[in-house]
Amino acid sequence: MAEAQPWTGMAQAATTGKKAGGPCCKNRRFGLNRTGKLQIAMRLTHLADYAVVIMTAAARSPAGTRLSATALAGETGVPLPTAQKLMGKLAGAGLFTSIRGAGGGFVLARSPADISLADMVEAVEGPIAMTQCCGSEEISSCALDASCKVKPHMSVVSNAVRGALAAVSLEQLSKLSTAACVMEDA
């Protein structure tokens, strides 16, 4: 007899529109989108979202422009303390280079084409992992950790999500946001 696939619960939940079973899935909603593909509700944190907003604003500036957290906060509407915190994290991750002194500020460390959405999210949130146990053989606080049949497969899912985010460049995002601004002004 064939062993049940670890994704069976998700697939059943997707076809019924109900929550998947088990303690790990209590607050997750699954469903099928209009094309019949599995849709899982996921969102960036506010901090990761703000990081993307800050980075796209920086990418729209001419190359080599020295930027400040104050200027970027003013341009984007991100609160100044949050912008300052993000600039430090993004610089620490190598996405900005900080320049000290009277004419100091921050400059993009790489071209916008060489910075991915995954880079930005990981700079703020750490490695992309779909579950708390993903990518680790260590015991997690999940009640199912010792007997979980899905745990070995979750790194495949996390890598796929990271790959999708890595395929979107800051250059693409900055062009999209510019086009959206132009459309709103029309």
Buried (B, 14 or more C-beta within 10 A) or exposed (E): EEEEEBBEBBBEBBEEEEBBEEEBBEEBBBBBEEEEEBBBEEEBEEBBBBBBBBBBBBBBBEEEEBBBBEBBBEBBEBEEEBBBBBBBBBBEBEBBEBEEEEEEBBBBBEEBEEBBBBBBBBBBBEEBBBBEBBBEEEEBEBEBBEEBEBBEBBBEBBBEBBEEBBEBBBBBBBBEBEEEEEEEEE
